[in-house]
Amino acid sequence: MMKKKKDIAHLSESEKKKLKVEELSSSLEKAIECFERSKLVKRTLPPHIYKKFIENKKIECKNFNKCVTDYEIKSYFGVL
């Protein structure tokens, strides 16, 4: 008999901890840091692609952080 797979979206915090389920990064900056530390990524990608990918993502992150979002305009424009 096959073991039934669990949907992690419906697990309690204690079940997630027991199964060592980690949350996704809450920001692009944190995701890039996690990517840089990943042994799997370093073993999988050729060094020049690994380096360039991280470089490009950091530029993307920097450019994104310069942008004003629709949320910010709707929330704060009236305050100014």
C-alpha positions as CSV (number, residue, x, y, z in Angstrom):
1,M,0.0,0.0,0.0
2,M,1.3,3.4,-0.9
3,K,1.8,6.0,1.8
4,K,-0.4,9.0,1.4
5,K,1.4,12.2,0.6
6,K,0.7,15.2,2.9
7,D,0.0,18.7,1.5
8,I,2.4,20.9,3.4
9,A,0.0,23.9,3.1
10,H,-2.3,22.1,5.6
11,L,0.4,21.0,8.1
12,S,0.6,22.6,11.6
13,E,3.7,24.4,12.6
14,S,4.8,21.4,14.8
15,E,4.3,19.0,11.9
16,K,6.3,21.2,9.6
17,K,9.1,21.4,12.2
18,K,9.0,17.6,12.7
19,L,9.3,17.1,8.9
20,K,12.0,19.8,8.6
21,V,9.8,21.8,6.2
22,E,11.2,25.3,5.7
23,E,9.4,28.4,4.6
24,L,10.3,30.1,1.3
25,S,12.3,33.3,1.6
26,S,10.3,36.4,2.4
27,S,12.3,38.6,0.2
28,L,14.5,38.5,-2.9
29,E,17.5,39.5,-0.8
30,K,17.1,36.5,1.5
31,A,16.5,34.2,-1.4
32,I,19.8,35.4,-3.0
33,E,21.6,34.8,0.3
34,C,20.1,31.3,0.5
35,F,21.0,30.6,-3.1
36,E,24.6,31.7,-2.5
37,R,25.0,29.3,0.5
38,S,23.5,26.4,-1.4
39,K,26.0,23.5,-1.8
40,L,23.6,22.0,-4.4
41,V,23.6,25.1,-6.6
42,K,27.4,25.4,-6.3
43,R,27.8,21.7,-7.4
44,T,25.2,22.0,-10.2
45,L,26.1,25.2,-12.0
46,P,29.3,26.0,-13.7
47,P,31.2,28.6,-11.7
48,H,30.8,31.4,-14.3
49,I,27.0,30.8,-14.5
50,Y,26.7,30.7,-10.7
51,K,28.6,34.0,-10.4
52,K,26.7,35.8,-13.2
53,F,23.3,34.6,-11.9
54,I,24.0,36.0,-8.5
55,E,25.3,39.2,-9.9
56,N,22.2,39.6,-12.1
57,K,19.8,38.9,-9.3
58,K,21.5,41.4,-7.0
59,I,21.2,44.0,-9.8
60,E,17.5,43.0,-10.2
61,C,16.9,43.4,-6.5
62,K,18.6,46.8,-6.4
63,N,16.5,48.0,-9.3
64,F,13.3,46.6,-7.8
65,N,13.9,48.3,-4.5
66,K,14.2,51.7,-6.3
67,C,10.7,51.3,-7.8
68,V,7.5,52.8,-6.2
69,T,4.8,50.2,-6.2
70,D,1.0,50.7,-6.8
71,Y,0.5,49.8,-3.2
72,E,2.8,52.6,-2.0
73,I,1.1,55.1,-4.2
74,K,-2.4,54.1,-3.0
75,S,-1.3,54.0,0.6
76,Y,1.0,57.0,1.0
77,F,0.4,59.5,-1.8
78,G,-2.5,61.1,0.1
79,V,-0.3,61.5,3.1
80,L,2.3,63.6,1.3
